[in-house]
Amino acid sequence: MRLTALDGWRGVLALFVVLAHFPGHVILMDTSFYEGGSAIVDVFFLFSGFVIVSNYETKLANGYGAGRFLLERLGRIYPIHFVMLMMFLLFELLLVYAGHKSGYVDRPPFSGGNTVPSFWSNLFLVHSLGLHDVAGWNYPSWSLSTEWATYILFALSLLLPGKRFLPFAVIGFMVAPVLLASLSPYPMHETYHYGILRSIYGFCGGALTYYVYARIKSAQLEDKLSVPVWTVLEIAAASLIFVLPFTVGTTPYAVVMTLAFTPFILIFALQKGGLSRLLSHKAIVYLGTISLSIYMIHAFILLRVVNVAELIQKLTGMPLVETQIFRGLPTKLVVMDPLYMNILAFAVMGFVVLVSHFTYRYIEVPAEKKVRQWTKARAQARAEQKPVPAPAAL
């Protein structure tokens, strides 16, 4: 099932994540939207729950195999994670070590969040399950760690009698936000401690949204409204993505955002309005296609922007980098005139998209294809080995 409007949104929101992580004061940075915009990641969890349940619930219930499902999901998310982790490791081994010895880098290698123990937890994709007290290495990958855990829970739930995810989706959608709000004063900023709860909350919300979507499609209810009406609904739903972060910011009430985003997923999954048609343009859809690469490579590139600015500062004396308190932590930020800062930010965003095209084409696609070929061949071999039942005696 290909829902091009959701693919388009995936690409657009991935670019917002890049802009939000840019190491400098860019557009929207000093607003409540920027502080509450972390919940954009939860839209990806909703996407995931919707798509995974729609594509795999029936398959798993009919013997597709939990192992095959998990291997295929690992083949989808792990190759780009592994490559970027190796890039961070290479940088740590060569540039930080050499730079620290020469005096160009002021931190020792394998310090801060980039420790040896956290490298191994990143390698095994368990680094955001409450094992560490700081985000390290490729910090956006925290969501892959929690999503991988959620995939495992989803597969296990379909091994139980009933073989339906619906009851588990209801429980997860009700319990996860309560736990988030109880355990954290900033529930929608949780990553390496309680990020798994955000992932479960969003995944279950996406699953429930799919069940509603399936009912609407089976009854063809979407045809009862005209295109202009659907367009108005789409504009209203899209506004939620931007208005809610402005409204609730980082308060504990931010936990309601995932719940409020579910109509957004439903309306754009039905893709009956004019905004859906715009988002279904092939260029925007392609951004959604490469959105995993955009999400996974941007942190490395943004950190290198700071390194280049530091080097220029050391060589020329121009004040380009300052250490400022950002979300409670000292962080190196690029300092420039606001106009030039935003130009730089969008130029770097374009570079991230360009590199993502190649990482998608030469890392993601080949790896996923090989894994799927292997799991398919393995499943066929097992099917051929099953004994054929003897015909009943007459």
Secondary structure per residue as TSV (DSSP state, phi and psi in degrees):
chain	resnum	aa	ss	phi	psi
A	1	M	-	360.0	118.4
A	2	R	-	-109.7	114.0
A	3	L	-	-107.8	97.1
A	4	T	H	-66.3	-32.4
A	5	A	H	-65.0	-40.0
A	6	L	H	-67.8	-37.5
A	7	D	H	-60.5	-42.9
A	8	G	H	-60.7	-43.5
A	9	W	H	-64.1	-36.1
A	10	R	H	-60.1	-41.0
A	11	G	H	-68.4	-44.9
A	12	V	H	-61.2	-45.0
A	13	L	H	-71.1	-30.6
A	14	A	H	-61.9	-37.9
A	15	L	H	-67.6	-35.2
A	16	F	H	-63.6	-37.1
A	17	V	H	-63.4	-42.9
A	18	V	H	-59.9	-46.1
A	19	L	H	-63.5	-39.3
A	20	A	H	-65.4	-30.7
A	21	H	H	-90.4	-2.9
A	22	F	-	-60.2	132.6
A	23	P	S	-80.9	63.2
A	24	G	B	-175.0	167.9
A	25	H	-	-82.5	97.4
A	26	V	-	-111.4	-178.6
A	27	I	T	-53.4	136.3
A	28	L	T	75.2	-4.4
A	29	M	T	-63.2	-41.8
A	30	D	T	-95.6	38.3
A	31	T	S	-123.8	165.2
A	32	S	H	-67.1	-24.8
A	33	F	H	-62.1	-42.6
A	34	Y	H	-64.1	-40.5
A	35	E	H	-68.7	-36.9
A	36	G	H	-92.1	-6.3
A	37	G	G	-69.5	-8.3
A	38	S	G	-56.8	-25.7
A	39	A	G	-67.8	-10.7
A	40	I	H	-58.6	-34.7
A	41	V	H	-60.0	-32.5
A	42	D	H	-68.8	-22.8
A	43	V	H	-64.5	-36.2
A	44	F	H	-65.5	-36.1
A	45	F	H	-64.1	-39.1
A	46	L	H	-63.6	-45.4
A	47	F	H	-53.6	-46.6
A	48	S	H	-61.7	-48.2
A	49	G	H	-60.3	-42.3
A	50	F	H	-61.8	-50.9
A	51	V	H	-71.2	-43.5
A	52	I	H	-65.0	-45.3
A	53	V	H	-66.0	-40.3
A	54	S	H	-65.4	-33.7
A	55	N	H	-92.4	-25.9
A	56	Y	H	-122.3	-16.8
A	57	E	H	-60.2	-50.2
A	58	T	H	-65.6	-40.2
A	59	K	H	-59.9	-47.4
A	60	L	H	-66.3	-36.5
A	61	A	H	-66.6	-24.6
A	62	N	T	-103.4	20.2
A	63	G	T	96.0	16.4
A	64	Y	-	-59.6	-35.0
A	65	G	-	104.2	120.8
A	66	A	H	-62.8	-38.3
A	67	G	H	-63.0	-42.9
A	68	R	H	-64.0	-44.3
A	69	F	H	-58.4	-47.8
A	70	L	H	-67.3	-38.6
A	71	L	H	-63.7	-39.9
A	72	E	H	-69.2	-37.1
A	73	R	H	-68.6	-38.1
A	74	L	H	-64.2	-38.5
A	75	G	H	-65.5	-23.0
A	76	R	H	-81.1	-42.5
A	77	I	H	-102.7	-24.6
A	78	Y	H	-79.0	-38.1
A	79	P	H	-55.4	-47.1
A	80	I	H	-70.4	-33.4
A	81	H	H	-62.3	-45.8
A	82	F	H	-64.1	-45.7
A	83	V	H	-61.6	-43.9
A	84	M	H	-69.6	-35.1
A	85	L	H	-63.1	-39.6
A	86	M	H	-65.8	-34.5
A	87	M	H	-64.0	-43.3
A	88	F	H	-64.3	-40.2
A	89	L	H	-64.7	-43.6
A	90	L	H	-60.9	-42.9
A	91	F	I	-61.9	-41.4
A	92	E	I	-65.6	-41.5
A	93	L	I	-71.6	-42.1
A	94	L	I	-95.1	-61.3
A	95	L	I	-75.0	-44.5
A	96	V	I	-68.0	-43.7
A	97	Y	H	-62.3	-50.4
A	98	A	H	-65.3	-41.3
A	99	G	H	-65.9	-35.8
A	100	H	H	-68.0	-40.1
A	101	K	H	-66.6	-33.9
A	102	S	H	-87.1	-11.3
A	103	G	T	94.5	-1.6
A	104	Y	S	-80.5	-20.8
A	105	V	-	-118.7	128.4
A	106	D	-	-91.7	0.5
A	107	R	S	-116.2	144.2
A	108	P	-	-73.0	153.4
A	109	P	T	-64.9	153.2
A	110	F	T	56.7	44.6
A	111	S	-	-123.4	176.5
A	112	G	T	64.1	-128.3
A	113	G	T	-85.8	-11.7
A	114	N	-	-94.7	59.4
A	115	T	-	-91.0	166.0
A	116	V	H	-64.6	-46.6
A	117	P	H	-58.8	-41.4
A	118	S	H	-70.6	-24.1
A	119	F	H	-62.4	-45.2
A	120	W	H	-67.3	-38.1
A	121	S	H	-67.5	-34.5
A	122	N	H	-65.1	-41.5
A	123	L	H	-60.1	-38.1
A	124	F	T	-94.4	8.2
A	125	L	T	61.7	35.8
A	126	V	-	-122.8	15.0
A	127	H	T	-71.3	-15.8
A	128	S	T	-114.3	35.5
A	129	L	S	-113.0	39.3
A	130	G	S	81.5	18.6
A	131	L	-	-88.6	-21.9
A	132	H	-	-130.6	163.1
A	133	D	S	-108.6	11.6
A	134	V	S	-155.7	147.8
A	135	A	-	-79.2	132.5
A	136	G	-	-135.3	178.0
A	137	W	S	50.4	-126.7
A	138	N	S	-86.8	85.5
A	139	Y	G	-58.0	-31.7
A	140	P	G	-64.0	-16.6
A	141	S	G	-70.2	-2.4
A	142	W	H	-55.3	-37.1
A	143	S	H	-71.9	-29.3
A	144	L	H	-67.8	-38.1
A	145	S	H	-61.2	-47.0
A	146	T	H	-72.9	-34.8
A	147	E	H	-67.9	-37.5
A	148	W	H	-60.8	-42.7
A	149	A	H	-62.2	-37.8
A	150	T	H	-67.6	-38.1
A	151	Y	H	-57.9	-43.0
A	152	I	H	-62.3	-44.5
A	153	L	H	-62.8	-40.4
A	154	F	H	-61.3	-47.9
A	155	A	H	-63.4	-41.3
A	156	L	H	-64.7	-36.9
A	157	S	H	-62.8	-30.3
A	158	L	T	-86.6	1.1
A	159	L	T	-88.0	-13.1
A	160	L	S	-83.7	159.9
A	161	P	T	-54.8	141.8
A	162	G	T	103.6	-39.4
A	163	K	-	50.0	41.3
A	164	R	-	-129.6	138.7
A	165	F	S	-86.2	-14.5
A	166	L	H	-50.8	-51.9
A	167	P	H	-62.7	-35.1
A	168	F	H	-70.4	-35.1
A	169	A	H	-64.2	-41.6
A	170	V	H	-63.3	-46.5
A	171	I	H	-62.6	-47.6
A	172	G	H	-62.7	-39.6
A	173	F	H	-69.7	-25.1
A	174	M	H	-90.1	-40.0
A	175	V	H	-83.1	-42.2
A	176	A	H	-57.3	-46.9
A	177	P	H	-66.8	-32.0
A	178	V	H	-65.4	-44.1
A	179	L	H	-64.2	-41.8
A	180	L	H	-58.8	-49.7
A	181	A	H	-66.5	-29.3
A	182	S	H	-78.9	-35.5
A	183	L	H	-90.6	-21.4
A	184	S	-	-136.4	138.1
A	185	P	S	-76.2	-15.9
A	186	Y	S	-126.6	70.2
A	187	P	G	-60.5	-33.6
A	188	M	G	-91.6	12.6
A	189	H	G	-113.5	3.8
A	190	E	-	-71.2	135.4
A	191	T	-	-132.0	-80.1
A	192	Y	T	-79.7	-9.2
A	193	H	T	-97.9	-64.4
A	194	Y	T	-118.8	23.3
A	195	G	H	-61.1	-27.3
A	196	I	H	-60.0	-33.8
A	197	L	H	-68.9	-37.7
A	198	R	H	-62.6	-41.3
A	199	S	H	-65.3	-45.8
A	200	I	H	-63.2	-44.8
A	201	Y	H	-56.2	-51.2
A	202	G	H	-68.1	-43.2
A	203	F	H	-60.7	-46.0
A	204	C	H	-66.5	-37.3
A	205	G	H	-63.1	-41.1
A	206	G	H	-64.9	-37.9
A	207	A	H	-63.1	-46.5
A	208	L	H	-64.1	-37.2
A	209	T	H	-62.4	-39.0
A	210	Y	H	-62.4	-41.6
A	211	Y	H	-61.7	-39.6
A	212	V	H	-65.9	-43.9
A	213	Y	H	-57.6	-45.2
A	214	A	H	-62.0	-39.1
A	215	R	H	-65.1	-43.1
A	216	I	H	-63.1	-43.1
A	217	K	H	-67.6	-39.8
A	218	S	H	-65.6	-31.7
A	219	A	H	-93.3	-1.5
A	220	Q	T	53.9	38.3
A	221	L	G	-71.5	-23.7
A	222	E	G	-64.7	-22.5
A	223	D	G	-79.0	-6.4
A	224	K	G	-79.0	-12.2
A	225	L	S	-112.3	146.5
A	226	S	-	-79.9	165.8
A	227	V	H	-59.6	-44.2
A	228	P	H	-59.4	-38.8
A	229	V	H	-65.7	-43.6
A	230	W	H	-63.2	-35.7
A	231	T	H	-64.0	-42.2
A	232	V	H	-62.3	-43.6
A	233	L	H	-62.9	-38.4
A	234	E	H	-66.0	-42.0
A	235	I	H	-63.2	-41.8
A	236	A	H	-64.5	-41.9
A	237	A	H	-66.5	-41.9
A	238	A	H	-63.6	-34.6
A	239	S	H	-62.7	-30.4
A	240	L	H	-58.1	-37.5
A	241	I	H	-59.8	-32.6
A	242	F	H	-103.6	-31.8
A	243	V	H	-75.2	-42.6
A	244	L	H	-60.4	-45.9
A	245	P	H	-58.9	-37.0
A	246	F	H	-62.2	-36.1
A	247	T	H	-79.4	-47.4
A	248	V	H	-100.2	-19.3
A	249	G	T	55.7	-128.5
A	250	T	T	-107.3	14.9
A	251	T	S	-68.6	163.5
A	252	P	G	-58.0	-23.3
A	253	Y	G	-68.3	-11.7
A	254	A	G	-60.5	-18.2
A	255	V	G	-63.2	-18.6
A	256	V	H	-76.5	-10.9
A	257	M	H	-63.1	-40.1
A	258	T	H	-60.7	-43.1
A	259	L	H	-59.3	-44.0
A	260	A	H	-70.4	-22.9
A	261	F	H	-80.5	-12.9
A	262	T	H	-62.8	-39.2
A	263	P	H	-62.2	-32.0
A	264	F	H	-58.4	-47.8
A	265	I	H	-62.8	-44.7
A	266	L	H	-62.9	-48.2
A	267	I	H	-64.3	-42.1
A	268	F	H	-80.2	-20.1
A	269	A	H	-68.5	-34.4
A	270	L	H	-72.5	-24.4
A	271	Q	-	39.0	62.3
A	272	K	-	-111.1	-7.4
A	273	G	S	-103.8	178.2
A	274	G	H	-67.6	-34.0
A	275	L	H	-67.1	-35.9
A	276	S	H	-62.3	-39.0
A	277	R	H	-64.6	-38.7
A	278	L	H	-64.0	-45.3
A	279	L	H	-68.9	-17.5
A	280	S	T	-87.3	4.2
A	281	H	S	-60.7	139.7
A	282	K	H	-59.8	-31.4
A	283	A	H	-68.1	-41.0
A	284	I	H	-72.5	-39.5
A	285	V	H	-61.6	-37.4
A	286	Y	H	-65.1	-33.9
A	287	L	H	-59.6	-38.7
A	288	G	H	-67.0	-36.5
A	289	T	H	-61.1	-39.8
A	290	I	T	-98.4	13.7
A	291	S	H	-63.6	-31.6
A	292	L	H	-64.3	-42.8
A	293	S	H	-64.0	-43.5
A	294	I	H	-55.3	-46.2
A	295	Y	H	-66.5	-37.9
A	296	M	H	-86.4	-25.1
A	297	I	H	-98.5	-16.0
A	298	H	H	-66.8	-34.0
A	299	A	H	-63.5	-42.2
A	300	F	H	-60.6	-44.8
A	301	I	H	-66.8	-42.4
A	302	L	H	-64.6	-38.1
A	303	L	H	-66.4	-33.5
A	304	R	H	-71.5	-28.2
A	305	V	H	-60.1	-43.0
A	306	V	H	-63.9	-42.0
A	307	N	H	-61.0	-43.4
A	308	V	H	-64.4	-42.9
A	309	A	H	-62.7	-38.9
A	310	E	H	-63.0	-42.1
A	311	L	H	-63.6	-44.4
A	312	I	H	-61.5	-39.8
A	313	Q	H	-62.8	-42.7
A	314	K	H	-66.7	-36.9
A	315	L	H	-80.5	-32.4
A	316	T	H	-111.9	-17.3
A	317	G	-	82.7	-0.4
A	318	M	-	-69.2	131.2
A	319	P	-	-75.7	101.0
A	320	L	-	-117.8	-19.0
A	321	V	E	-132.7	134.0
A	322	E	E	-131.0	148.6
A	323	T	E	-92.8	117.7
A	324	Q	E	-125.3	158.6
A	325	I	E	-79.4	117.2
A	326	F	E	-126.9	114.9
A	327	R	T	53.3	41.2
A	328	G	T	84.2	-0.7
A	329	L	E	-124.9	143.5
A	330	P	E	-67.3	125.2
A	331	T	E	-136.9	138.4
A	332	K	E	-80.1	124.4
A	333	L	E	-123.7	145.6
A	334	V	E	-75.6	135.0
A	335	V	-	-119.0	120.6
A	336	M	-	-149.3	172.6
A	337	D	-	-56.8	137.8
A	338	P	H	-52.1	-39.7
A	339	L	H	-62.6	-49.2
A	340	Y	H	-67.5	-32.4
A	341	M	H	-63.7	-44.2
A	342	N	H	-70.4	-36.1
A	343	I	H	-61.3	-45.0
A	344	L	H	-61.2	-43.3
A	345	A	H	-60.6	-45.0
A	346	F	H	-73.2	-30.8
A	347	A	H	-66.1	-42.5
A	348	V	H	-65.6	-38.0
A	349	M	H	-59.2	-43.1
A	350	G	H	-62.3	-37.8
A	351	F	H	-66.1	-39.0
A	352	V	H	-60.9	-43.3
A	353	V	H	-62.8	-42.5
A	354	L	H	-61.0	-48.1
A	355	V	H	-65.3	-36.9
A	356	S	H	-63.1	-33.0
A	357	H	H	-57.2	-43.3
A	358	F	H	-77.2	-38.1
A	359	T	H	-67.9	-35.0
A	360	Y	I	-65.0	-46.0
A	361	R	I	-71.2	-37.6
A	362	Y	I	-107.8	-7.1
A	363	I	I	-119.3	-58.9
A	364	E	I	-64.2	-54.5
A	365	V	H	-62.4	-51.8
A	366	P	H	-61.2	-41.1
A	367	A	H	-66.1	-46.7
A	368	E	H	-63.5	-39.5
A	369	K	H	-62.6	-42.9
A	370	K	H	-66.5	-41.1
A	371	V	H	-64.0	-44.0
A	372	R	H	-65.6	-38.5
A	373	Q	H	-62.8	-41.5
A	374	W	H	-67.3	-45.0
A	375	T	H	-67.3	-35.2
A	376	K	H	-66.9	-45.0
A	377	A	H	-63.4	-38.3
A	378	R	H	-64.9	-42.4
A	379	A	H	-66.0	-39.7
A	380	Q	H	-66.0	-40.0
A	381	A	H	-63.8	-39.4
A	382	R	H	-66.8	-38.9
A	383	A	H	-65.3	-37.5
A	384	E	H	-70.2	-26.5
A	385	Q	H	-80.1	-14.2
A	386	K	S	-68.4	134.4
A	387	P	-	-66.0	138.8
A	388	V	-	-79.6	126.6
A	389	P	-	-63.4	138.6
A	390	A	-	-68.6	146.9
A	391	P	-	-64.9	146.2
A	392	A	-	-66.5	141.5
A	393	A	-	-68.1	142.3
A	394	L	-	-83.5	360.0
